[in-house]
Amino acid sequence: MKKSLIFALWCGLCVCASAAFQYEVIKNPSTPYQGISGNSFFLKVTEGYGSIYILDKIASLYGGNTELLSMRSNMTAGNYGYVTQDGTAVAGDGTTITTYNKAMSQWSPVVTQLGYKIGDFGVGDEIGIWLTDVNGNTGASILEKSNPINSAEMNYRAAYKGVDALDNDLHQLDFTGGGGSIFFGTYGVEGVAPEPGGTPLPGVLATLLLGGAALGAMGMKKRSVAKA
């Protein structure tokens, strides 16, 4: 009996360790809160381990994209990243990937979409996204107005604001005083979990105890990811 239990737990650990990287974007009810309207939202990793990037909005596949992240936000290292549920803001290191690079015809300009890495995450992690607008104001997809990462000019956020020309779901942060709207998508890249060091990845122990119970709720949408 003990051997069977040990074997079952070991199988659960193997499944967890090899699970494909998946996350969901979860939006909260659309209610104004301390001067910030719209949906607050966060990303929850439901399977595996990997990196999450925020993507340029591609308004047109034929060029003329005036809403790229670098045109609306300060995307240099230290000026964007993720924020934990307790309010800790962690800065991105400036790492980028190219997720699209193509000209639709010989007469069209090359359209390039960049992804900006916000961090590495494991199953159970729940994080928001924060950005700095062109005027140096910061704002996040979660947290109340009193938190320092949400400046006084942060006034709106929304989890789903349609799709871009590449069919990526769009999310939005708004700033007053000339900052305007910043639209972005999200993108996951599967990675290899760190070697065990005595502390399990966030949520791993809970996943084992639940025996791989399915996760799901209204308002959640699972995102596909690329393999490294």
C-alpha positions in Angstrom: 0.0 0.0 0.0 2.8 2.4 0.9 4.7 1.6 -2.2 1.6 2.3 -4.3 1.1 5.6 -2.6 4.8 6.6 -3.1 4.6 5.6 -6.7 1.4 7.6 -7.2 3.0 10.7 -5.7 6.1 10.3 -7.8 4.0 10.1 -10.9 2.2 13.2 -9.9 5.5 15.0 -9.4 6.7 13.9 -12.9 3.5 15.1 -14.5 3.7 18.4 -12.7 7.4 18.9 -13.6 6.8 18.1 -17.3 3.5 20.0 -17.7 3.2 22.3 -20.6 3.4 26.0 -19.6 -0.1 27.5 -19.5 -1.5 30.7 -18.0 -4.9 32.5 -17.9 -5.8 36.2 -17.9 -8.3 36.7 -15.2 -10.3 39.9 -15.1 -12.0 41.3 -12.0 -15.5 43.0 -12.1 -15.6 46.3 -13.9 -16.1 48.7 -11.0 -14.4 52.0 -10.3 -12.0 51.9 -7.4 -10.2 54.9 -6.0 -10.2 56.8 -9.2 -9.3 53.9 -11.5 -12.1 52.5 -13.7 -12.4 49.4 -15.8 -11.4 45.9 -15.0 -8.3 45.2 -12.9 -6.7 42.0 -14.2 -3.9 39.5 -13.5 -2.2 36.5 -15.0 -2.3 33.1 -13.3 0.0 30.3 -14.2 -2.0 27.1 -14.3 0.6 24.6 -15.6 4.4 24.3 -15.9 7.1 26.9 -15.9 8.2 29.5 -18.3 8.6 33.2 -19.3 5.9 35.7 -20.0 6.3 38.6 -22.4 4.1 41.6 -23.2 3.6 42.2 -26.9 3.3 45.1 -29.3 -0.1 45.9 -30.7 0.0 45.4 -34.4 -2.6 47.7 -35.8 -1.9 46.9 -39.5 0.1 44.3 -41.3 0.9 46.8 -44.0 2.8 49.2 -41.7 1.8 52.5 -40.1 1.8 51.0 -36.6 1.7 53.9 -34.2 0.7 52.0 -31.1 3.8 49.9 -30.6 4.8 49.6 -27.0 8.0 51.5 -27.6 6.0 54.5 -29.0 3.6 54.7 -26.0 5.6 53.5 -23.1 9.2 53.5 -21.8 10.3 49.9 -22.6 13.8 50.2 -21.3 15.0 48.0 -18.5 13.6 48.9 -15.1 10.5 50.8 -16.5 8.0 47.9 -16.9 7.5 44.5 -15.4 5.2 42.6 -13.1 3.6 43.2 -9.8 2.7 40.6 -7.2 -0.7 40.4 -5.4 0.8 42.0 -2.3 2.0 45.0 -4.3 5.6 44.3 -4.9 6.7 45.7 -8.2 9.5 43.8 -10.1 11.2 45.4 -13.1 11.8 43.7 -16.4 15.4 43.5 -17.5 15.0 44.6 -21.1 15.1 41.2 -22.7 13.1 41.1 -25.9 12.0 38.5 -28.5 10.7 39.0 -32.1 7.3 37.2 -32.5 6.5 38.5 -36.0 8.7 39.9 -38.8 7.2 40.0 -42.2 6.4 42.2 -45.2 3.0 41.4 -46.8 4.4 42.2 -50.3 7.5 43.5 -52.0 5.9 47.0 -51.8 5.0 46.8 -48.1 7.3 47.7 -45.2 8.4 44.9 -42.9 6.1 44.8 -39.8 7.9 43.7 -36.6 6.2 42.7 -33.3 8.4 42.6 -30.2 7.8 40.8 -26.9 9.2 42.3 -23.7 10.0 39.8 -21.0 8.4 40.6 -17.6 9.7 37.5 -15.8 9.9 33.8 -15.2 7.0 32.0 -13.5 5.8 28.7 -12.2 2.4 27.1 -11.6 0.4 29.0 -9.0 2.0 32.4 -9.6 -0.4 35.3 -9.9 0.9 38.5 -11.3 -0.2 41.9 -12.7 1.6 44.0 -15.3 2.9 47.5 -14.8 4.1 50.0 -17.4 5.6 53.5 -17.5 4.0 55.9 -20.0 5.9 58.4 -22.1 5.7 61.0 -19.4 7.2 58.8 -16.7 4.0 57.8 -14.9 3.6 54.2 -13.8 0.4 52.2 -13.6 -0.5 48.5 -13.1 -3.3 46.1 -14.1 -4.0 45.4 -10.4 -3.7 47.2 -7.1 -5.5 50.3 -5.7 -4.7 53.9 -6.3 -2.8 54.3 -3.1 -0.1 51.9 -4.1 3.0 53.8 -5.4 3.1 51.8 -8.6 -0.3 53.4 -9.6 0.5 57.1 -10.1 -2.2 59.7 -9.9 -2.4 59.8 -13.7 -3.3 56.1 -13.9 -7.1 56.2 -14.6 -8.3 53.1 -16.5 -7.4 49.5 -17.1 -9.1 46.7 -19.0 -8.3 43.0 -19.6 -9.9 42.5 -23.0 -10.1 45.3 -25.6 -10.5 43.4 -28.8 -7.8 41.9 -30.9 -5.0 43.3 -33.1 -4.2 42.5 -36.8 -2.5 39.3 -35.6 -5.5 38.2 -33.6 -3.8 38.7 -30.3 -6.0 39.6 -27.3 -5.4 43.2 -26.3 -5.2 44.7 -22.8 -5.2 48.3 -21.9 -3.8 50.8 -19.4 -4.8 54.5 -19.6 -3.1 57.6 -18.3 -4.2 61.2 -18.2 -2.0 64.3 -18.9 -0.9 63.2 -22.3 0.0 59.6 -21.5 -2.9 58.2 -23.4 -3.8 54.6 -24.0 -1.2 51.8 -24.0 -2.4 48.5 -25.6 -0.5 45.2 -25.4 -0.9 41.5 -25.7 0.7 38.7 -23.7 2.9 35.8 -24.8 4.3 32.8 -23.0 7.4 30.8 -23.7 7.8 27.3 -22.1 11.0 27.0 -20.1 12.8 24.5 -17.8 12.1 24.8 -14.1 15.1 25.5 -11.8 16.8 22.6 -10.1 15.2 21.8 -6.8 16.7 23.7 -3.9 14.6 22.8 -1.0 11.8 25.1 -1.8 9.1 24.0 -4.3 8.0 26.2 -7.2 5.0 28.3 -6.3 1.9 26.2 -6.3 3.7 22.9 -7.0 2.9 21.4 -3.6 -0.7 22.4 -3.9 -0.9 20.8 -7.3 0.4 17.5 -6.0 -2.1 17.5 -3.1 -4.9 18.3 -5.5 -3.9 15.4 -7.7 -4.1 17.4 -10.8 -7.6 18.7 -10.3 -8.8 20.8 -13.2 -8.6 24.6 -12.8 -11.2 26.8 -14.3 -13.6 29.7 -13.6 -15.9 32.2 -15.4 -13.9 35.0 -17.0 -10.7 33.0 -17.4 -9.0 32.4 -20.7 -6.1 30.0 -21.2 -3.3 31.3 -23.3 -1.2 29.2 -25.7 2.6 29.4 -25.3 5.6 28.8 -27.4 8.2 26.2 -26.6 11.8 27.5 -26.0 
